[in-house]
């Protein structure tokens, strides 16, 4: 939830700072994409640390850094300082966002992993409902706090602070959970692995049964080639291994799918509240709506003229709530489908449906149909991030999972950076071309899903 509120809540901030900071389209795009760029930059390195020092340790450190700099970001006086601190938040946030699913499913036997990853992913939908509900409660009232003669804190700063609340709860919660038994075995810590399994038994109400069981655990055999390697050489060696047989085809296939999901669902999703806030419910195609393709609204901010056209009022909270509800619904659909058919067909069905809905935006012209198709383009594939990550985990050995997840998520998040910049800079130039670029790539991802190994 925290990784979503931190990354996707920026849309509300972009609207509210339009007049205060007189931001243009380029500056808005930088504000939207900087955190995602930071997550791309640090992802693989944090995955390397997770495979060396443990998933739980890196997740905790990642949360502490992200939450600290998120608080600092909410106090920044200008957009340039805001962008720098958002970049630092992204550098830290990548660890917890990428490792959370891998950490969770290593507490489960393989048959349960897909189910566990899909169930916990409902948090994404809840986070996307949480954001507009908080914004709806706070933004219409124009809350301000004057702490000095020339220092006034506007409502968007408090909004950022509230968006970080799930992160603080997560930090406390994960401190009460042990490291995963799989990781502990992979580094030869057999006794600690037994203690972690004992904790699982107690959580399942089997503490007494555990005392009567005889457990024999065998540490995983590590690659002797890495013994004596420096950290930098090991980092490079493991990265190259992911792109060589027997892992290359599996890893690249999952990577292309994740890239497409992030490209469409996060890249376009960051702009969702802004685009829907600008929509005037006209009976035209989305790309024929001048309110979306060319925003140029009022020029006043608290009675003062600004240098740039701006619009800092957020009036449409219902569509973002509908957007979050769609995530919850489609997570439910995907969870049921995972119980009935192989994961690769669930991936193909959802991504293909998203491509079809996006293609329909070329024709539909009623406000409701535009809303449904645009929301579906983002949400139907968007529920698959955790499921695609679980496929990647199952296709790779334990000691490579942390690196693969973080490297895969980082390279995939490059898709979200490209998507965010594409929408921010190209939508006004050619809306039709922009939308259809997303459709074409989702179609390619659908084919890749069908080519995944049998049993996936």
N, C-alpha and C positions, 0 to 999 in steps of 0.2 A: 504493500500500500504506500509506503513512504517513497519508494523510488518513483512511483507513478504520480503522487501528489507533488513531489519536488520537480519533476520534469514536465508534467502536463499542466500544472497549475499556472505556468508562466503566461498562458494566454490571457488570463484576467489581469495580470500585472502589465502586460504590453498595452492593453486598452487603457488602463487607468493612468499610465505614465505618458500617454500620447501628448497631452497638453502640458503637464508639469515639466517634462524634459524636452518637449518639442521634437519628438523622434520622427524620423522619416522611415520609408520602407526598408532601407538598408539597415538602419539601426535596429528596427524592430526584428528583422531577420537575424541579426547578430545576437540580440537578446534571447531569441527563441532557440538558437542552435548552439550556443557556446557551451552550455552544460553537457549537451550530447557529445560535443567534440572532446570535452575533458574525459568523458567516459570511454571514448574510443582510444584516447592516448594512453590511459593507465591500465586498461583491462587486462592485457596479457601479462604484464608485470605482476599485477595483484594475483592473477591465477597461478603464476610461478610461485609466489610466496605462499599461496594457499596449499599447494602441493608439498611445500617444504615445511611450513609451520602449522598448518591446520586450517580448515575452513572456518571454524568458529572464531579463532583468533583474528583472522583477517576481516571477517564480517564485523566483529566488534570494533576493531580499529577503524574500519571504513565508516561505520556509522558515527563514531565519535568525531572523526574529521569532517564528514559531510554536515552533520548537525551543527557543529561549531561555526563553520563558514557559512552555513545557511542563515544563521542568526546574524552574522556580520553583514551578509548580503542585504538583509532587510533594512540595514541602517545606512547603506551607501548613499552619498549625496548627489551623484550624477551617473549617467548611463555607462560611462567608461569604467568607473570603479565597480559598478554593478556587474558588468561583463567579466571583468577580471576575477571577482570573487565567485561568480557563477561557474567559471572555468575550474576553479579550485574545488568547488563543491562536486563538480562532475568527476574530477580526478579521484576523489575519495568514494563517491557514490557507486562507481562502477563495481567495486568489490562486493558490496552487499547485494546489489541488484543482480549481478551475474551468478554469485555463489549460492544464493538463498535456495533455489530449487535443487541444485546439486547436493547441498548440505542436507536438505529435508529428505530426499529420496534415498540417501545412503542409510537411513534408518529403516528402510523397507526392503523386503525380499523383491526380486525382479518382477514377479507377477503383479505386485501392488504399486509399482512405481508410477505408471501412467495415470492410474486413478488418483494417487496422492498428489501428483503434480497438477492435475486438472482441478481437483477440489480446492487446493490452496490458491489457485489462480483466480478464484472468485474474488480475492482481495483486490485485484485490479479493477473489477467492476464496481466494488464497494468504494474504492478510492475515487473513481471517476464520478460517482454519485456524491460522495463526500465533498469534493471540490466545489461544484455549483451550489450545493446546499449552504456551505459556509459563505460563499460569495453572495448568495441571495440574502443571507441574514445580515451581512455586513455592508456591502457596497452601496445599496440604495440610500443609506443614511448619511453618507459622506462624513464618516467618523474621522476626526483629526485630534491630535494631541500636541499642544504647543509646549515644548520643554525649554525653550529659550526665545529671545526676541526674534531671532532670524531662523530658528529651527522649528519646523512643524512636521510632525509625522502624520502622513496621510494613511487612509484605510488600507491601501495595498500592502503596506509594510506589516501591518497586523495580520493580514491575510497570509503572507509568507510564513509568519511565525506559527499560525494555526496549522498550515499545511505540513509543518514539520512534526506535529504532535504524534502521528503514527510511528515516526522514527524513534522518538524518545521511548515510546512504549516497547518497540522492538528491541531497543538497546538493553532495557531492563530485562525483558523476557528471555532473550537469547543468553544472557549471563547465567541463567538458571539451568541451561541445557548443556550436557557434555558434548565432547567432540564425537564425531561419528565412528562407530566400530570399524567400518571399512578403511577409513583413513588411518586409524591407529594400527591396524594390522599391516597396512602398506608400509609403515615406517618401523615395524618390528616391535611396537609397544603392546605386547600381548596382554599383560595384566591390566593396562588401562582399557583395552578393548573389552575385556571381560567385565570391568566395572561399568562400562557404557552399556553393554548388553544387560547387565543386572538392573541398571536404571530403566531400560526399556521394559524389562519384565515387571518391575514395580509399577510403572505407569500403566501397564495392562492388567494390574491386579494379580500378577503371577509371582509375587515375591517369595511366597512359601514354596511354590513349585521349583523356583530357581535353586533354592538351597539343596534340593534333592537331585538336581541334575548334574551330570558330569560333562563338562564342556572342554573340548580339545580344539584349540585354534592354531592354525599354521600361518606364520607371517608370509606375506607375498614376497616372491623372489624379485629383487630389484636389479636393474640393469647395471652390470659391473663396469660397463664402458664409462659411466658417469662418475665413478669413484675417482676422487682426486681432481675432478674438473673444477675450475673456478665458476662462480655464480653466473658470470656473463656467458661463458662458453656453454654451460649447461642450459641456460635460457635459450641460446641460439640453437643448440643441438635438439632440444625438445620441440622448438618451433618448426624446425626443418622436418623432423620425424612425422609431424602431423600431415605433411604434404608429400609423404613417400608411402609406397605400399608397405603394409597392407591397409593403412589407415586413410590414405589420400582420398579415394573415391567416396568413402563414407563421410569423412569430415567435410570435404568440399560440397557434397550433396546437401548435407544439413546446413552448411554455411550459406549456400545459395538460397535455401528456403528461408532461413532466419533473416538474411539480408532483405529479401522481398517483403517479409512481414513487417520488419522495422521501417523499411522504405515507405510502405503505404500507410501502415497503421499509426506509427509514431510521427513520421515525416509530415503526413497530412493531418494527423490527430492533434498535433500541437496547435495548429491553426483552426481547428474545428470551432471553438467558442468564438473566435474572432470573425470567422466567415459567417457563422450563423447569426451573430450579433448584428452583422451588416446587412443580412438578408431582409428584404422588405416584403416577402411573401407575394412577389409578383408572379403572374401566370406566364412565365417565360422559362426557357431552359436556364440552368444554373449559369452557363457561360455567356448568356445574353443578359444577365442581370448586372447593370452598371454599378449597383451598390456593392457587388462582390469583386468585380474585375477592375473597378476604378474608384477607390474610396476617396472622397473629397468632401468633408462635411464642415461643421462649424469652425469658426476661427477664434472663439473666445474661451478663456479659461478663468473662472472667477472674475468675470468682468473685464479682463485684460486681453488685448490682442496678442496673438502669437505670430511667429514668423512663418509657421507652416500650418496647413489645414490639419485639423485634429478632431478627434471624437473620443472622449474619455468616459462616456456614459455607457454602462453595461445594462441593457434592458431585457435581453433574451436569456433567461436562466432555464427555461423549460426544455429547450433543445439539448443543452448539455446534460440535463438530468435524464432525458430520453436516451441520449448517447450512452451514459453509464448503465442504464437499465438494459440496453441492448447487449452490452458486454456481459452482464450477469445472465441474461437469457441464453446467449450463444455459448457461454461457458457451460451452462446446463446441458445444452444440446450436444456439445462436444464430449462432455463427460459421459452421457448416455451412449453416444456412438462408440466411444473407446471400449465400452463393455461389450459391444456387439460385433465390431469389425476391426481389422488391423489398423494400427495408427497411421500408416502411410495413406490409406484410403480416407481416413478422417481429415488428414492434412489436405489431400487433393480436393476433397469435396468442399471444404470451407474456403480454400484459396480460390478455387474455380468459381464458387458462388460470388465471392467478392469481385472477381474480374467481370462477371456477367452484370452485376449491379452497377459497377463503374461504367461499363459500356453503355448501359441504359441511360446514363446521364447525358449522352449525346442526343437523346430524343425526348425524354419526359419533360413536361413543362408545367405541371401543376405543383403548387407549394408542397403538398403532402408527398407526392411521388419523388420530388427532388430531395426532400428530407430523408425519406426511406432509403433511396438509392445511395445518396451521399454518405449517410450513416452506415449503411451496410458495406460499402466499399472499404470503410475503415475497420469496423468492428468484427465482421465475419472472419476475416483472416487474423485479426488482432488477438483473438483468444487462443492462438496456437503457439505463442512464444514458449510457454512452459512445456507444452507437449513436444514441440520440435527439439527443445533442449533435452528432454528426457530421452528422445531417440538418440541424440548425440552421446549422452552418457552411456547408454546401453551398448553402443557400438565401439566403445573404446575401453582400454584397461583402466583399473582404478587409479594408478599413479599418474595417468595422463588426463584425468577427467577435469581437474581444476583448471589446468592450463587450457585444455580444449574448450571448456565452457567459457572462460574469460576471454580467450582469444577469439572464439567464435562469436560471442556476444559483442566484443569490441569491433570486429570487422563488420558484423551485422549492423551495429549502431552507426557505422559509417553510412549505411543506407538511410538511417533516420536523419543524419546531418545533411546528406544530399537531398533527401526528400523535403526537409524543412526549408532549405535554401531554394530548391526548385519552386516550391509553392510561393515562398516569400518574394522571389525575384522574377519568376517567369509567369505566374498566374495572370498578372496584369498585361503582359506582352501577348500571350496566347493561352487562354484558359483551356481551349479544346485540346491543344497539343499537350499541355501539362497533365490533364486528366487521363488522356489516352496513353501517356508514357507509363503511368501507374498500371493501367489495364494490361498493357502488353507484358510488363514484367511479371505481373501476377499470373498471367497465362503461362509464361515460361516456367514459373515455380510449380504450377500444377503438373506439368509434364515431369519435372524433376522428382516430385513426390511419388509419382507412379513408378519411377525407376529405382527407388530405394530397395535395399535387399529384402527378400522374402522373410516374413516373420516379424518385420518391423512394425 
